[in-house]
């Protein structure tokens, strides 16, 4: 099931995207079953039983055409965003670096998240706004010291992330990755 967050009657709501490309419809899950959480994070935290109930609620529901709703970020304010930087050879070479032996880990603030079609506002403090398209992995339950053989059991889904950076601030001597990657709206 493809989960989305969209604006319905002025409010962000968890919905399911159903149908084939070109004829997709959006089903408000809470409207289809009032016992379901009204947000995607609540659905995910509810675990398999809640997600199964959501799948059943979609069956036979009509929904609105995708073209008539405004999509928001799948999880508008995720509790934690952990990113891996310099994670492929071409990007490392572009930055004049070698691939690191260990992952370069950094956090992004929830205020960085915007939805598809929302503007990315360049702050006046940067001249080098850049972007990277990333695969975002949504972790569905609390995880700590998970063996790699069980890692995929914690994955609730995947989405696309536009990782925008103020490169001059990120790579400057007074900046850093946190400063260069944590503006509101990116």
C-alpha positions as CSV (number, residue, x, y, z in Angstrom):
1,X,0.0,0.0,0.0
2,X,1.3,3.4,-0.9
3,X,0.8,5.8,2.0
4,X,0.7,9.6,1.5
5,X,-0.1,12.6,3.5
6,X,-2.4,15.1,1.8
7,X,-4.4,18.1,2.7
8,X,-8.1,17.3,2.9
9,X,-10.6,19.9,4.1
10,X,-7.6,22.1,5.1
11,X,-6.1,19.4,7.3
12,X,-3.2,17.0,6.8
13,X,-4.5,13.5,6.6
14,X,-3.1,10.0,6.1
15,X,-4.3,8.5,2.8
16,X,-3.6,5.6,0.5
17,X,-2.7,6.2,-3.1
18,X,-4.6,3.6,-5.2
19,X,-5.0,2.9,-8.9
20,X,-2.7,3.0,-11.9
21,X,-0.6,6.0,-13.0
22,X,-2.9,8.5,-14.7
23,X,-6.0,7.4,-12.9
24,X,-4.7,7.4,-9.3
25,X,-7.1,8.2,-6.5
26,X,-6.4,9.2,-2.9
27,X,-8.4,7.5,-0.1
28,X,-8.6,9.3,3.2
29,X,-7.9,6.4,5.6
30,X,-9.5,7.9,8.7
31,X,-12.6,8.8,6.7
32,X,-12.7,5.2,5.4
33,X,-12.3,3.8,8.9
34,X,-12.7,6.2,11.9
35,X,-10.6,3.8,14.1
36,X,-7.5,4.4,12.0
37,X,-5.0,7.1,12.9
38,X,-5.4,10.3,10.9
39,X,-1.6,10.6,10.2
40,X,0.9,8.4,8.5
41,X,3.2,8.3,11.5
42,X,0.3,6.9,13.6
43,X,-0.4,4.3,11.0
44,X,3.2,3.1,11.0
45,X,3.5,3.1,14.8
46,X,0.4,1.1,14.9
47,X,2.3,-1.8,13.4
48,X,1.1,-4.6,11.1
49,X,-2.4,-4.9,12.6
50,X,-3.2,-1.2,11.9
51,X,-1.6,-1.3,8.5
52,X,-3.7,-4.4,7.6
53,X,-6.8,-2.6,8.8
54,X,-5.9,0.3,6.6
55,X,-5.5,-2.1,3.6
56,X,-9.0,-3.4,4.3
57,X,-10.4,0.1,4.6
58,X,-9.1,1.0,1.1
59,X,-10.9,-2.0,-0.5
60,X,-14.0,-0.6,-2.3
61,X,-13.4,3.0,-1.2
62,X,-13.7,5.5,-4.0
63,X,-11.4,8.4,-3.0
64,X,-10.6,11.6,-4.7
65,X,-8.6,12.0,-7.9
66,X,-4.9,12.6,-7.2
67,X,-5.1,15.8,-9.3
68,X,-7.7,17.3,-6.8
69,X,-5.6,16.9,-3.7
70,X,-2.4,18.6,-2.4
71,X,0.3,16.1,-1.5
72,X,2.4,17.0,1.6
73,X,5.6,15.4,2.8
74,X,4.8,11.7,3.6
75,X,5.6,12.3,7.3
76,X,5.5,16.1,7.7
77,X,7.4,16.2,11.0
78,X,9.4,13.0,11.5
79,X,10.8,12.6,15.0
80,X,14.3,11.9,13.7
81,X,16.1,12.2,10.3
82,X,19.4,10.4,10.2
83,X,21.4,10.9,7.0
84,X,24.5,9.2,5.5
85,X,26.8,11.6,3.7
86,X,29.4,11.0,1.0
87,X,27.9,7.6,0.3
88,X,29.0,6.9,-3.3
89,X,32.2,7.3,-5.2
90,X,31.1,10.0,-7.7
91,X,29.9,12.3,-5.0
92,X,33.1,11.9,-3.0
93,X,35.2,12.7,-6.1
94,X,33.0,15.7,-6.8
95,X,33.8,17.0,-3.3
96,X,37.5,16.2,-3.8
97,X,37.4,13.4,-1.2
98,X,37.8,9.7,-1.0
99,X,35.0,7.5,0.1
100,X,35.2,7.4,3.9
101,X,36.0,4.0,5.6
102,X,33.0,4.5,7.9
103,X,29.7,6.2,7.1
104,X,29.5,10.0,7.6
105,X,26.4,10.4,9.7
106,X,24.5,13.6,10.3
107,X,21.1,14.7,11.4
108,X,18.6,17.0,9.7
109,X,16.0,18.9,11.8
110,X,12.3,18.1,11.2
111,X,11.8,21.7,10.1
112,X,13.8,20.9,7.0
113,X,10.9,18.8,5.6
114,X,8.7,20.2,2.9
115,X,6.2,18.5,0.6
116,X,6.4,17.9,-3.1
117,X,5.9,21.1,-5.0
118,X,6.7,23.3,-1.9
119,X,9.3,26.0,-2.5
120,X,12.8,25.7,-1.3
121,X,13.8,29.2,-0.2
122,X,17.4,30.1,-0.6
123,X,18.6,32.0,2.4
124,X,20.7,35.1,1.7
125,X,23.6,33.6,3.6
126,X,24.5,31.1,0.8
127,X,25.6,31.5,-2.8
128,X,26.0,27.8,-3.5
129,X,22.6,26.0,-3.1
130,X,22.9,22.4,-4.2
131,X,20.7,19.3,-4.1
132,X,21.0,15.5,-4.1
133,X,18.2,13.1,-4.7
134,X,18.3,10.5,-2.0
135,X,16.5,7.3,-1.2
136,X,14.9,7.8,2.2
137,X,14.3,4.7,4.3
138,X,11.4,5.0,6.8
139,X,12.0,3.0,10.0
140,X,8.8,1.8,11.5
141,X,9.7,0.9,15.0
142,X,12.3,1.7,17.6
143,X,15.6,0.1,16.7
144,X,18.9,-0.2,18.5
145,X,21.8,-2.5,17.8
146,X,19.8,-4.5,15.2
147,X,21.8,-7.3,13.5
148,X,22.0,-6.7,9.8
149,X,20.2,-10.0,9.1
150,X,17.1,-8.4,10.8
151,X,17.5,-4.8,9.6
152,X,14.8,-5.0,6.9
153,X,12.2,-6.1,9.5
154,X,12.4,-2.5,10.8
155,X,11.8,-0.8,7.5
156,X,8.2,0.5,7.1
157,X,8.8,1.9,3.6
158,X,10.8,4.0,1.2
159,X,10.4,7.5,-0.3
160,X,12.4,10.0,-2.2
161,X,14.2,12.8,-0.4
162,X,15.7,16.0,-1.9
163,X,18.7,16.6,0.3
164,X,19.4,20.3,-0.3
165,X,22.6,21.9,1.0
166,X,24.2,25.3,1.3
167,X,27.5,24.0,0.0
168,X,29.6,27.1,0.8
169,X,28.4,27.0,4.4
170,X,28.7,23.2,4.7
171,X,32.3,23.1,3.3
172,X,33.5,26.4,4.6
173,X,35.9,26.5,7.6
174,X,33.3,28.2,9.8
175,X,30.4,26.2,8.6
176,X,29.9,22.5,8.8
177,X,27.5,19.9,7.7
178,X,24.9,20.8,10.3
179,X,24.9,24.4,9.3
180,X,24.9,23.7,5.6
181,X,22.0,21.2,5.7
182,X,19.6,22.5,8.3
183,X,17.7,25.5,7.1
184,X,14.0,25.6,7.5
185,X,12.5,24.2,4.2
186,X,15.7,22.3,3.4
